[in-house]
Amino acid sequence: MKIVPVIDILSGQAVSAYRGERDRYRPLQSGLSRSPDPGDVLRGFLNLYPFTAVYLADLDAILGRGDNNTVIERLVEGFPSVQLWLDKGSRGDACNYADRVHPVLGTETGLSAGRLRTAANDNPNTLLSLDFNDSGLLGDAALLKQPQLWPQRCIIMALHRVGTGIGPDTGLLKAVRDRAPDRAWYAAGGIRNEQDLQRLAATGAAGALVATALHHGAITRADLEALSNDS
């Protein structure tokens, strides 16, 4: 199972995410990092474990009020061994960055079928994030009925569980995975510990996006060594 740490960046700082409620996000306090500087946070993750990929959410871009390109470029240059999954919503892509920066297109910001088709054709490294809250898919619900458009790697983002510690939504993962079982599925939201990761692996997840459990020490290096692979 591939474990991918998450860094949410807002106004140049790493922040603690909670249920997708961006007005409640605060500068990150972590046992792995001396500050909420995204470079310090990424360095802290790599001191814990040699992760090969990290998910970056540019929340300013997602919210449509600017971007964190300067910070992202610094991470690209400063961590050449790490693949960066860069989420700027449906508005941005990674075409201005290095090849190891893979664009993530999220449904939350109004992703259209045409935009997804074009992006996936133009860049085979594109990932799709199917963004959910407790009411269902955020964005165009028709995308759930068009799995032929989905790229090879897809994220099931349960935003209503992010930062809550209530556990992942394995039922949601199974339901969406069954629409395209040949894709590599990554679960995000609510993951608490190694047992949750084991349950996700049992449902067929290729990996998981994790933040809070790493910062709080609930998932340890030993857990990561037992679980992780980069296939």
TIROMI-70967 format. One record per residue (C-alpha): residue in one letter; chain; x, y, z. Coordinates in Angstrom, 3 decimals, decimal comma. Example, Ala and Ser with C-alpha at 12.3 -4.5 7.8 and 13.67 -1.06 7.14 Angstrom:
residues 2
@aa A&ch A&px 12,300&py -4,500&pz 7,800
@aa S&ch A&px 13,670&py -1,060&pz 7,140
***
This chain:
residues 231
@aa M&ch A&px 0,000&py 0,000&pz 0,000
@aa K&ch A&px 1,339&py 3,412&pz -0,963
@aa I&ch A&px 1,087&py 5,980&pz 1,843
@aa V&ch A&px 1,037&py 9,590&pz 0,622
@aa P&ch A&px 1,391&py 12,384&pz 3,212
@aa V&ch A&px -0,695&py 15,515&pz 2,715
@aa I&ch A&px 0,318&py 19,157&pz 3,015
@aa D&ch A&px -2,484&py 21,739&pz 2,779
@aa I&ch A&px -1,052&py 25,167&pz 1,956
@aa L&ch A&px -2,962&py 28,371&pz 2,684
@aa S&ch A&px -1,380&py 31,824&pz 2,411
@aa G&ch A&px 2,079&py 30,284&pz 2,296
@aa Q&ch A&px 1,695&py 28,136&pz 5,424
@aa A&ch A&px 0,830&py 24,507&pz 6,048
@aa V&ch A&px -2,522&py 24,307&pz 7,824
@aa S&ch A&px -4,544&py 21,699&pz 9,706
@aa A&ch A&px -7,549&py 20,685&pz 7,621
@aa Y&ch A&px -10,955&py 19,958&pz 9,118
@aa R&ch A&px -13,969&py 18,640&pz 7,189
@aa G&ch A&px -13,209&py 20,858&pz 4,194
@aa E&ch A&px -14,325&py 23,886&pz 6,263
@aa R&ch A&px -11,555&py 26,230&pz 5,177
@aa D&ch A&px -12,531&py 29,013&pz 7,591
@aa R&ch A&px -11,599&py 26,626&pz 10,443
@aa Y&ch A&px -8,126&py 25,811&pz 9,092
@aa R&ch A&px -5,296&py 27,013&pz 11,317
@aa P&ch A&px -1,480&py 26,976&pz 10,991
@aa L&ch A&px -0,248&py 23,440&pz 11,471
@aa Q&ch A&px 1,141&py 22,293&pz 14,802
@aa S&ch A&px 2,955&py 19,009&pz 14,363
@aa G&ch A&px 5,243&py 16,741&pz 16,294
@aa L&ch A&px 7,190&py 16,264&pz 13,060
@aa S&ch A&px 7,904&py 19,893&pz 12,215
@aa R&ch A&px 9,314&py 22,908&pz 14,016
@aa S&ch A&px 7,032&py 25,315&pz 12,135
@aa P&ch A&px 4,111&py 25,439&pz 9,677
@aa D&ch A&px 6,482&py 26,279&pz 6,833
@aa P&ch A&px 5,678&py 23,732&pz 4,073
@aa G&ch A&px 9,376&py 22,974&pz 3,611
@aa D&ch A&px 9,757&py 22,160&pz 7,311
@aa V&ch A&px 6,651&py 19,977&pz 7,169
@aa L&ch A&px 7,864&py 18,028&pz 4,150
@aa R&ch A&px 11,276&py 17,614&pz 5,764
@aa G&ch A&px 9,544&py 16,290&pz 8,883
@aa F&ch A&px 7,642&py 13,719&pz 6,851
@aa L&ch A&px 10,855&py 12,540&pz 5,204
@aa N&ch A&px 12,613&py 12,291&pz 8,556
@aa L&ch A&px 9,826&py 9,970&pz 9,653
@aa Y&ch A&px 9,893&py 7,800&pz 6,533
@aa P&ch A&px 11,339&py 8,003&pz 2,982
@aa F&ch A&px 8,041&py 8,746&pz 1,275
@aa T&ch A&px 8,289&py 8,831&pz -2,510
@aa A&ch A&px 5,191&py 10,980&pz -3,097
@aa V&ch A&px 3,493&py 13,840&pz -1,245
@aa Y&ch A&px 0,105&py 15,405&pz -1,968
@aa L&ch A&px 0,060&py 19,217&pz -1,974
@aa A&ch A&px -3,219&py 21,149&pz -1,883
@aa D&ch A&px -2,877&py 24,783&pz -2,973
@aa L&ch A&px -5,930&py 26,006&pz -1,089
@aa D&ch A&px -5,669&py 29,554&pz -2,374
@aa A&ch A&px -5,885&py 28,258&pz -5,943
@aa I&ch A&px -8,729&py 25,902&pz -5,007
@aa L&ch A&px -10,609&py 28,829&pz -3,423
@aa G&ch A&px -9,959&py 31,008&pz -6,479
@aa R&ch A&px -8,093&py 33,722&pz -4,627
@aa G&ch A&px -4,498&py 33,458&pz -5,779
@aa D&ch A&px -1,932&py 30,720&pz -5,518
@aa N&ch A&px 1,134&py 29,447&pz -3,676
@aa N&ch A&px 3,334&py 29,010&pz -6,730
@aa T&ch A&px 6,408&py 30,487&pz -5,064
@aa V&ch A&px 6,143&py 28,008&pz -2,185
@aa I&ch A&px 5,502&py 25,110&pz -4,557
@aa E&ch A&px 8,485&py 25,996&pz -6,737
@aa R&ch A&px 10,652&py 26,035&pz -3,617
@aa L&ch A&px 9,442&py 22,535&pz -2,732
@aa V&ch A&px 10,064&py 21,291&pz -6,270
@aa E&ch A&px 13,635&py 22,577&pz -6,157
@aa G&ch A&px 14,353&py 21,599&pz -2,560
@aa F&ch A&px 13,088&py 18,008&pz -2,627
@aa P&ch A&px 14,155&py 16,498&pz -5,954
@aa S&ch A&px 13,619&py 12,899&pz -4,815
@aa V&ch A&px 9,904&py 13,344&pz -4,067
@aa Q&ch A&px 7,021&py 13,116&pz -6,526
@aa L&ch A&px 4,535&py 15,896&pz -5,797
@aa W&ch A&px 0,819&py 15,402&pz -6,426
@aa L&ch A&px -0,355&py 18,993&pz -6,866
@aa D&ch A&px -4,026&py 19,854&pz -6,358
@aa K&ch A&px -5,085&py 23,283&pz -7,568
@aa G&ch A&px -8,699&py 22,257&pz -8,047
@aa S&ch A&px -10,003&py 22,076&pz -11,591
@aa R&ch A&px -8,479&py 25,420&pz -12,513
@aa G&ch A&px -4,792&py 24,597&pz -12,484
@aa D&ch A&px -2,373&py 21,993&pz -13,682
@aa A&ch A&px 1,303&py 21,173&pz -13,299
@aa C&ch A&px 2,419&py 22,110&pz -16,801
@aa N&ch A&px 4,712&py 24,871&pz -15,520
@aa Y&ch A&px 6,543&py 22,548&pz -13,142
@aa A&ch A&px 8,892&py 19,605&pz -13,393
@aa D&ch A&px 7,735&py 16,262&pz -14,796
@aa R&ch A&px 7,655&py 14,792&pz -11,284
@aa V&ch A&px 4,861&py 17,210&pz -10,348
@aa H&ch A&px 1,630&py 15,389&pz -11,147
@aa P&ch A&px -1,567&py 17,469&pz -11,476
@aa V&ch A&px -4,619&py 16,529&pz -9,423
@aa L&ch A&px -7,970&py 17,697&pz -10,786
@aa G&ch A&px -10,730&py 17,894&pz -8,171
@aa T&ch A&px -14,463&py 17,777&pz -8,761
@aa E&ch A&px -15,141&py 20,207&pz -5,907
@aa T&ch A&px -14,279&py 23,244&pz -8,043
@aa G&ch A&px -16,562&py 22,458&pz -10,949
@aa L&ch A&px -14,484&py 20,050&pz -12,994
@aa S&ch A&px -16,152&py 19,313&pz -16,327
@aa A&ch A&px -15,954&py 16,143&pz -18,378
@aa G&ch A&px -14,286&py 18,070&pz -21,186
@aa R&ch A&px -11,635&py 19,542&pz -18,914
@aa L&ch A&px -10,881&py 16,128&pz -17,417
@aa R&ch A&px -10,665&py 14,471&pz -20,849
@aa T&ch A&px -8,302&py 17,125&pz -22,187
@aa A&ch A&px -6,063&py 17,129&pz -19,116
@aa A&ch A&px -5,791&py 13,343&pz -18,982
@aa N&ch A&px -4,959&py 13,189&pz -22,697
@aa D&ch A&px -2,374&py 15,965&pz -22,435
@aa N&ch A&px -0,652&py 14,653&pz -19,320
@aa P&ch A&px -0,667&py 10,924&pz -18,472
@aa N&ch A&px 0,439&py 11,799&pz -14,919
@aa T&ch A&px -2,932&py 13,457&pz -14,181
@aa L&ch A&px -4,897&py 12,222&pz -11,159
@aa L&ch A&px -8,607&py 12,686&pz -10,506
@aa S&ch A&px -9,903&py 13,597&pz -7,055
@aa L&ch A&px -13,555&py 12,658&pz -6,599
@aa D&ch A&px -14,479&py 15,025&pz -3,765
@aa F&ch A&px -17,313&py 14,027&pz -1,448
@aa N&ch A&px -19,049&py 15,463&pz 1,588
@aa D&ch A&px -21,767&py 13,786&pz 3,627
@aa S&ch A&px -24,337&py 14,732&pz 0,951
@aa G&ch A&px -22,489&py 13,127&pz -1,936
@aa L&ch A&px -20,155&py 14,151&pz -4,732
@aa L&ch A&px -19,138&py 17,801&pz -4,842
@aa G&ch A&px -19,331&py 19,040&pz -8,415
@aa D&ch A&px -20,787&py 17,479&pz -11,537
@aa A&ch A&px -22,552&py 14,274&pz -10,464
@aa A&ch A&px -22,478&py 13,081&pz -14,087
@aa L&ch A&px -18,753&py 12,378&pz -13,704
@aa L&ch A&px -19,634&py 9,404&pz -11,496
@aa K&ch A&px -21,380&py 7,868&pz -14,490
@aa Q&ch A&px -18,425&py 8,387&pz -16,840
@aa P&ch A&px -15,667&py 6,134&pz -15,500
@aa Q&ch A&px -14,251&py 5,848&pz -19,011
@aa L&ch A&px -12,934&py 9,387&pz -18,508
@aa W&ch A&px -11,175&py 8,653&pz -15,242
@aa P&ch A&px -7,368&py 8,479&pz -15,353
@aa Q&ch A&px -5,468&py 5,479&pz -14,052
@aa R&ch A&px -4,993&py 6,971&pz -10,570
@aa C&ch A&px -8,011&py 8,295&pz -8,675
@aa I&ch A&px -8,476&py 9,708&pz -5,186
@aa I&ch A&px -11,677&py 9,295&pz -3,195
@aa M&ch A&px -11,602&py 12,401&pz -1,031
@aa A&ch A&px -14,068&py 12,217&pz 1,877
@aa L&ch A&px -13,781&py 15,873&pz 2,851
@aa H&ch A&px -16,349&py 15,556&pz 5,635
@aa R&ch A&px -14,010&py 13,131&pz 7,412
@aa V&ch A&px -10,745&py 15,033&pz 6,970
@aa G&ch A&px -9,167&py 15,907&pz 10,318
@aa T&ch A&px -11,970&py 14,303&pz 12,320
@aa G&ch A&px -10,334&py 11,030&pz 13,332
@aa I&ch A&px -13,593&py 9,129&pz 12,845
@aa G&ch A&px -12,175&py 6,622&pz 10,389
@aa P&ch A&px -12,297&py 6,295&pz 6,612
@aa D&ch A&px -15,465&py 5,676&pz 4,621
@aa T&ch A&px -14,771&py 2,153&pz 3,362
@aa G&ch A&px -18,308&py 1,854&pz 1,985
@aa L&ch A&px -17,764&py 4,886&pz -0,224
@aa L&ch A&px -14,461&py 3,496&pz -1,427
@aa K&ch A&px -16,041&py 0,165&pz -2,374
@aa A&ch A&px -18,986&py 1,784&pz -4,131
@aa V&ch A&px -16,847&py 4,057&pz -6,293
@aa R&ch A&px -14,110&py 1,488&pz -6,876
@aa D&ch A&px -16,656&py -0,955&pz -8,264
@aa R&ch A&px -17,408&py 1,487&pz -11,092
@aa A&ch A&px -13,821&py 1,154&pz -12,351
@aa P&ch A&px -12,004&py -1,662&pz -10,535
@aa D&ch A&px -9,042&py -1,467&pz -12,901
@aa R&ch A&px -8,013&py 1,953&pz -11,579
@aa A&ch A&px -5,565&py 2,545&pz -8,739
@aa W&ch A&px -7,672&py 3,956&pz -5,903
@aa Y&ch A&px -6,369&py 6,172&pz -3,086
@aa A&ch A&px -8,498&py 6,874&pz -0,016
@aa A&ch A&px -8,427&py 10,178&pz 1,866
@aa G&ch A&px -10,209&py 11,444&pz 4,953
@aa G&ch A&px -10,535&py 10,284&pz 8,555
@aa I&ch A&px -7,698&py 7,734&pz 8,638
@aa R&ch A&px -6,705&py 7,181&pz 12,268
@aa N&ch A&px -4,151&py 4,402&pz 12,501
@aa E&ch A&px -2,521&py 1,329&pz 11,005
@aa Q&ch A&px -5,716&py -0,698&pz 11,457
@aa D&ch A&px -7,623&py 1,733&pz 9,236
@aa L&ch A&px -4,956&py 1,384&pz 6,587
@aa Q&ch A&px -5,219&py -2,391&pz 6,779
@aa R&ch A&px -8,992&py -2,181&pz 6,296
@aa L&ch A&px -8,552&py 0,066&pz 3,268
@aa A&ch A&px -6,013&py -2,316&pz 1,777
@aa A&ch A&px -8,522&py -5,130&pz 2,231
@aa T&ch A&px -11,088&py -3,195&pz 0,175
@aa G&ch A&px -8,635&py -2,950&pz -2,713
@aa A&ch A&px -7,205&py 0,521&pz -2,125
@aa A&ch A&px -3,824&py 1,027&pz -3,779
@aa G&ch A&px -2,935&py 3,637&pz -1,191
@aa A&ch A&px -4,057&py 6,334&pz 1,187
@aa L&ch A&px -3,557&py 10,046&pz 1,749
@aa V&ch A&px -2,751&py 10,753&pz 5,396
@aa A&ch A&px -1,894&py 13,820&pz 7,476
@aa T&ch A&px -3,328&py 14,098&pz 11,009
@aa A&ch A&px -2,407&py 10,555&pz 12,083
@aa L&ch A&px 1,203&py 11,159&pz 11,016
@aa H&ch A&px 1,472&py 14,514&pz 12,788
@aa H&ch A&px 0,056&py 13,048&pz 16,013
@aa G&ch A&px 2,211&py 9,928&pz 15,906
@aa A&ch A&px -0,759&py 7,548&pz 15,587
@aa I&ch A&px 0,892&py 6,023&pz 12,508
@aa T&ch A&px 4,526&py 5,237&pz 13,210
@aa R&ch A&px 7,583&py 4,450&pz 11,154
@aa A&ch A&px 7,146&py 0,777&pz 12,042
@aa D&ch A&px 3,579&py 0,886&pz 10,713
@aa L&ch A&px 4,780&py 2,505&pz 7,506
@aa E&ch A&px 7,550&py -0,023&pz 7,041
@aa A&ch A&px 5,028&py -2,839&pz 7,436
@aa L&ch A&px 2,474&py -1,346&pz 5,060
@aa S&ch A&px 4,173&py 0,783&pz 2,457
@aa N&ch A&px 5,055&py -0,067&pz -1,077
@aa D&ch A&px 5,424&py 2,085&pz -4,157
@aa S&ch A&px 3,834&py -0,167&pz -6,726
***
